[in-house]
């Protein structure tokens, strides 16, 4: 049986970030992931902690997001020679449209051309990264740091009722590890109550005018990407509601009428792993020794990846 210091289940931005941090601290790491769709790949990649204080999770989530955002410059620089070019990493601020006065930090600014809004606020220092570029960069960095990878799904744990000692893959292979990390999005039912929330979004190309910065209103967000597309999102569905995306499109088109002159080139559809209190689960298992949970990041997996990675590596003692 092959032995590692850490086995990570889950190949999204959280799993890759955890594996990379542990490997860079000298641990021998194996990551287990299948080739199925990942919520990370469908994300807008916004780095906007100030807006999270207005949602479920409130000020506690704001603190986590702000702490993680402070790590992002170094995190991005460790993944790419030129983060702006290679990752579409931006910290040029986000324009808030139609939010109540004093709801967000920032200074009033001019409403962008082509946008229908009575007021605008520039929230400084926040921004975005493109997950379609970030995930491959993380995979390359993990490989360079010595991480090993196994394709497949984790079907169980090696060990007994009290302690995890590795993982078992669906095909029957067992991997022994001193620490096991579950970063698969959803937690085992006995560990935590999860709330799966479906999110749908669109990518629009061929627009006559492209916003220079990310735009956010109380109901939608518009993220310009370096490939010339505009990410328009997103729904948040506790039950499957395909028509909910029509409402997002209607509001976005009202906010930026020129959207109707573009063409939809991609549709994103993913299930975000949420929790009842809106906060991610990053802690040791309450039931098994040597098992760490890094789950339930909902729509903030990209934002919270650097902080989660450091916290998990600290918990593992690397």
C-alpha positions in Angstrom: 0.0 0.0 0.0 1.4 3.4 -1.1 2.0 5.8 1.8 1.7 9.6 1.9 1.8 12.4 4.5 -1.5 13.8 3.1 -4.3 12.5 0.9 -6.6 15.1 -0.5 -10.0 14.1 -1.9 -11.3 16.8 -4.4 -9.7 18.5 -7.3 -11.4 21.9 -7.3 -9.7 25.1 -6.2 -9.9 24.2 -2.5 -8.4 20.7 -3.0 -5.7 21.9 -5.3 -4.9 24.9 -3.0 -4.6 22.6 0.0 -2.4 20.1 -1.8 -0.1 22.8 -3.1 0.4 24.5 0.3 1.1 21.1 2.0 3.5 20.0 -0.8 5.4 23.3 -0.7 5.8 22.8 3.1 7.6 19.5 2.4 4.7 17.0 2.7 4.3 14.1 0.4 0.8 14.6 -1.0 -1.5 12.7 -3.2 -4.7 14.2 -4.6 -7.6 12.1 -5.8 -10.0 13.6 -8.3 -12.2 12.4 -11.1 -12.7 14.3 -14.4 -16.3 15.3 -13.6 -17.6 18.9 -13.6 -16.3 21.1 -10.7 -18.1 24.0 -9.2 -14.8 26.0 -9.4 -14.7 25.8 -13.2 -18.2 27.3 -13.4 -17.4 30.2 -11.0 -17.0 33.8 -12.0 -13.8 34.0 -9.9 -14.8 37.2 -8.1 -12.6 38.4 -5.2 -15.1 40.7 -3.5 -15.3 40.1 0.3 -17.0 43.5 0.9 -20.2 42.3 -0.8 -20.4 39.1 1.3 -21.3 41.1 4.4 -24.6 41.8 2.7 -25.4 38.1 2.4 -25.9 35.1 4.6 -22.7 34.7 6.6 -22.4 38.4 7.2 -19.5 39.9 9.0 -17.9 36.6 9.9 -17.7 35.8 6.2 -16.5 39.3 5.5 -13.6 38.7 7.9 -12.6 35.4 6.3 -12.8 36.9 2.8 -10.8 40.0 3.8 -8.1 37.9 5.4 -7.9 35.6 2.3 -7.9 38.5 -0.1 -4.8 39.8 1.7 -3.0 36.6 0.6 -4.1 36.7 -3.0 -1.2 38.8 -4.4 1.4 36.4 -3.1 -0.7 33.4 -4.0 -1.2 34.6 -7.6 2.5 35.5 -8.0 3.4 31.9 -6.9 1.3 30.5 -9.7 2.2 32.6 -12.7 5.1 34.8 -13.9 2.6 37.5 -14.8 -0.7 37.0 -12.9 -2.5 39.7 -14.8 -1.7 38.2 -18.1 -1.7 34.5 -17.2 -4.6 34.3 -14.7 -6.6 37.4 -15.7 -5.9 38.5 -12.1 -7.3 42.0 -11.3 -7.5 44.1 -8.2 -8.6 47.3 -9.9 -11.8 47.6 -7.9 -15.4 46.6 -8.4 -18.2 49.0 -9.3 -21.3 48.7 -7.1 -24.6 49.8 -8.7 -27.8 50.5 -6.9 -26.8 49.4 -3.4 -28.1 51.4 -0.4 -25.9 54.3 0.7 -23.1 53.3 3.1 -23.8 49.6 2.5 -20.3 49.2 1.1 -16.9 50.8 1.5 -15.7 53.0 -1.3 -16.1 56.3 -3.1 -18.8 57.5 -5.5 -17.8 57.2 -9.1 -19.2 57.9 -12.5 -21.8 55.4 -13.8 -20.0 53.5 -16.6 -21.1 54.3 -20.2 -23.9 52.0 -21.3 -25.0 51.2 -17.8 -28.5 52.1 -16.5 -28.0 53.1 -12.8 -28.7 56.2 -10.7 -25.5 55.9 -8.7 -22.2 54.0 -8.6 -19.6 53.3 -6.0 -16.0 52.1 -6.6 -15.0 49.5 -4.0 -11.2 49.6 -4.1 -8.8 46.7 -4.0 -11.3 44.0 -4.9 -11.5 42.3 -8.3 -11.4 38.9 -9.9 -9.4 36.0 -11.4 -10.4 33.7 -14.2 -11.0 30.1 -12.8 -10.5 28.7 -16.3 -6.9 29.9 -16.1 -6.4 29.5 -12.4 -7.2 25.8 -12.2 -4.6 24.7 -14.8 -2.1 27.0 -13.1 -2.8 25.3 -9.8 -2.4 21.9 -11.3 1.0 22.8 -12.9 2.2 24.2 -9.6 1.1 21.1 -7.7 3.0 18.9 -10.1 6.1 21.1 -9.8 5.9 20.9 -6.0 5.9 17.1 -6.2 2.2 16.3 -5.6 1.0 12.9 -7.0 -2.4 12.5 -8.5 -4.8 9.6 -8.8 -7.8 9.7 -11.1 -11.0 8.5 -9.6 -13.4 8.9 -6.7 -12.8 8.2 -3.0 -15.2 5.5 -2.0 -14.1 5.2 1.7 -11.4 5.7 4.2 -8.6 3.4 5.3 -8.6 3.0 9.1 -11.2 2.3 11.8 -14.1 4.1 13.5 -11.8 6.4 15.4 -9.0 7.3 13.0 -8.5 7.9 9.3 -5.4 6.3 7.9 -5.9 6.9 4.2 -8.4 6.6 1.4 -9.9 3.8 -0.8 -10.6 4.6 -4.4 -13.7 3.2 -6.3 -11.5 0.9 -8.2 -10.2 -0.7 -5.0 -6.8 0.9 -4.7 -5.9 2.0 -1.2 -3.6 4.9 -0.4 -2.3 5.2 3.2 -1.9 8.7 4.5 -1.1 10.3 7.9 -3.7 12.9 7.2 -6.8 12.8 5.0 -8.5 16.0 3.8 -12.0 16.0 2.4 -12.3 18.9 -0.1 -15.0 17.4 -2.2 -17.5 20.3 -1.6 -20.1 18.4 0.4 -19.5 16.9 3.9 -20.5 13.5 5.1 -24.0 13.7 6.6 -22.7 12.8 10.1 -20.2 15.7 10.0 -22.3 18.6 8.9 -25.6 19.6 7.3 -24.9 20.8 3.8 -27.1 23.0 1.6 -26.5 22.3 -2.1 -27.3 25.4 -4.1 -27.3 25.3 -7.9 -25.8 28.3 -9.7 -26.3 29.1 -13.4 -24.5 31.8 -15.4 -23.7 32.8 -19.0 -20.7 34.1 -21.0 -21.6 36.7 -23.6 -19.3 37.7 -26.5 -19.4 40.2 -29.3 -20.5 43.1 -27.2 -20.2 46.7 -28.6 -19.0 48.0 -25.3 -17.2 45.9 -22.6 -17.1 47.2 -18.9 -13.5 47.9 -17.8 -14.3 46.6 -14.3 -16.6 44.0 -12.6 -20.0 45.5 -12.1 -22.3 44.3 -9.3 -25.9 45.2 -8.5 -28.0 43.6 -5.7 -29.2 41.0 -8.1 -26.6 40.3 -10.8 -22.9 40.7 -11.5 -21.1 41.3 -14.8 -17.4 40.2 -15.0 -15.3 41.1 -18.0 -12.8 38.5 -19.0 -9.5 38.8 -20.9 -10.8 36.5 -23.7 -13.4 39.2 -24.6 -16.4 37.6 -22.9 -18.6 39.0 -20.2 -19.6 36.6 -17.4 -23.2 37.2 -16.4 -24.5 35.6 -13.2 -25.8 34.1 -11.3 -28.8 32.1 -10.0 -28.9 30.6 -6.5 -31.3 27.7 -6.4 -32.2 25.4 -3.5 -34.2 23.3 -5.9 -33.7 22.9 -9.7 -35.1 26.0 -11.4 -33.8 26.3 -15.0 -36.0 29.3 -15.6 -34.2 31.3 -12.9 -31.5 32.2 -15.3 -34.1 34.0 -17.4 -34.6 36.4 -14.5 -30.8 37.0 -14.2 -30.6 37.7 -17.9 -33.6 40.1 -17.7 -32.1 42.1 -14.9 -28.6 42.2 -16.4 -30.1 43.4 -19.8 -31.9 46.1 -18.0 -28.7 47.2 -16.2 -26.6 47.0 -19.4 -29.0 47.1 -22.5 -26.2 46.4 -25.0 -26.1 42.8 -23.6 -28.9 42.0 -26.0 -26.5 42.8 -29.0 -24.1 40.1 -27.9 -24.3 36.4 -28.3 -24.3 33.7 -25.6 -21.2 31.5 -26.1 -21.2 29.5 -23.0 -23.6 28.4 -20.2 -22.4 27.5 -16.8 -24.2 25.2 -14.4 -22.8 23.9 -11.2 -23.9 22.9 -7.7 -22.3 25.0 -5.0 -21.8 23.3 -1.6 -23.3 25.6 1.0 -23.9 25.4 4.8 -26.8 26.6 7.0 -24.9 29.5 8.5 -23.2 30.5 5.2 -19.7 29.8 6.5 -17.3 27.2 5.2 -16.3 24.2 7.3 -12.5 24.1 7.8 -11.7 22.0 10.8 -10.7 18.7 12.2 -13.4 16.0 12.0 -15.4 15.7 15.2 -15.6 11.9 14.7 -12.3 10.7 13.3 -8.7 11.6 14.1 -6.4 12.6 11.3 -9.4 13.7 9.1 -9.7 17.3 8.2 -12.7 18.9 6.5 -12.3 21.8 4.0 -15.9 22.1 2.7 -18.9 24.2 2.1 -17.3 27.3 0.6 -20.5 28.0 -1.5 -19.7 30.7 -4.0 -16.5 31.8 -2.3 -14.2 28.9 -3.0 -11.9 31.0 -5.3 -11.7 33.9 -2.8 -11.1 31.7 0.2 -8.7 29.2 -1.4 -5.4 30.8 -0.1 -6.6 31.1 3.5 -8.2 27.7 3.5 -5.0 26.1 2.2 -2.9 27.7 5.0 -5.3 26.7 7.7 -5.5 23.1 6.6 -1.7 22.8 6.3 -1.5 24.3 9.8 -4.0 21.8 11.2 -2.0 19.0 9.6 1.1 20.2 11.4 3.2 20.8 8.3 
